[in-house]
Amino acid sequence: MTNPQFLWLRKNLFSNWYNSLLSVVCFAFLVWLARGIFIWTTTQAQWAVVEVNLRLFLVGRFPQSLYWRIWIVLAIASTLAAVTWGIFSHKQRFSKPKIVIFILFFCFLLVVLPLDFTSRLWLLFNAVLLSLGLWLGRKFTKLIAPLLSLIWLLSFPIILWLIGGGFGLQSVSSNLWNGLLLTLLMAIVSILLSFPIGVLLALGRTSNLPIIRWFCILYIEIIRGLPLIGILFLAQVMLPLFLPIDLRLDRIMRAITGLILFSAAYMAENVRGGLQSISRGQIEAAKALGLNSLLMLTLIVLPQALRAVIPAIVGQFIGLFKDTSLLSLVGLVELTGIARSILAQPQFIGRYAEVYLFIGLIYWIFCYLMSLASKRLERQLSN
């Protein structure tokens, strides 16, 4: 009996002489490229720039004596993420290889990362919470699932309180929120706020009221016609001019405002595409059942529209997360900005490849996780 893998190779890579030649040439090129990358990574690259400045990459100038608050934030976020993952994967069984890979991954982090003993204990504690959250999400799916959105919503002010302080905790200036911490914070806040605004703009663009419809159309078309960096500069310079004299937003809030205004316009068009996919017959059937406009939107139209455009919405979230790298151009020291500061250190001048490969890996990990979550959500909703 012929091996299926052999048949696939023969059909797709070696079906004729020129496909076979092209496959061999591409394979040889990939081997040469992988060999060069491996040699450079293991013998030529100076990874000390990452090892010495790991704390700066992750939390910037956040006071070292208050790192325990960051670890608690990580524990809350990882536990809730694990619970969410467990709820969406409760129908699937985890194989032993996946469990072994999970254990080996955290063992690798404990050994390789240049952390002190206290940080290693915190990392181990987070690994335990991840496992516990995954078990809770899978075991008590029916109990936790209806409350999951509310739990996430309540956790957010707690996270901001732990990072910024106040109400009994030592205050930490937003100027000290740097590195990956600032990148994640700004991306999450912008995503959470731009999504409902985008939905409202999409609904407004399809409204029968001319004033609302034309306002939404003008907003969407004007914002989509401007580059993000221009909107960020306008938010930093002109936004204070429209606010009362006694109200002053710091640079982080102004940057978040610019990201929200920009992303909401693109989100609106993604949602509008989903709204157009809903047949007129379903809307008429909902009206025939006596549903008012609000119930029709929340129960019939929006669930189907949003499910149809999940890939586009997640793609917008991924783009917004990567767009936070532009914040370094307006004076914010996020992940890309902290990389520039590290490259200015005399002992690491010229280490561009190592630094940007490291932050590129960080961006890729979070973008891949969002893509993976969207696929799992699509699969769950299609069942």
Helices and strands as residue ranges (DSSP letters): H 4-12, H 17-39, I 40-44, H 48-52, H 54-59, G 64-66, H 67-88, H 96-112, H 117-139, H 141-144, G 145-147, H 148-164, G 174-176, H 179-205, H 210-224, H 228-237, G 239-242, H 251-276, H 280-288, H 293-296, I 297-301, H 302-308, H 310-323, G 324-330, H 335-343, G 346-348, H 352-382
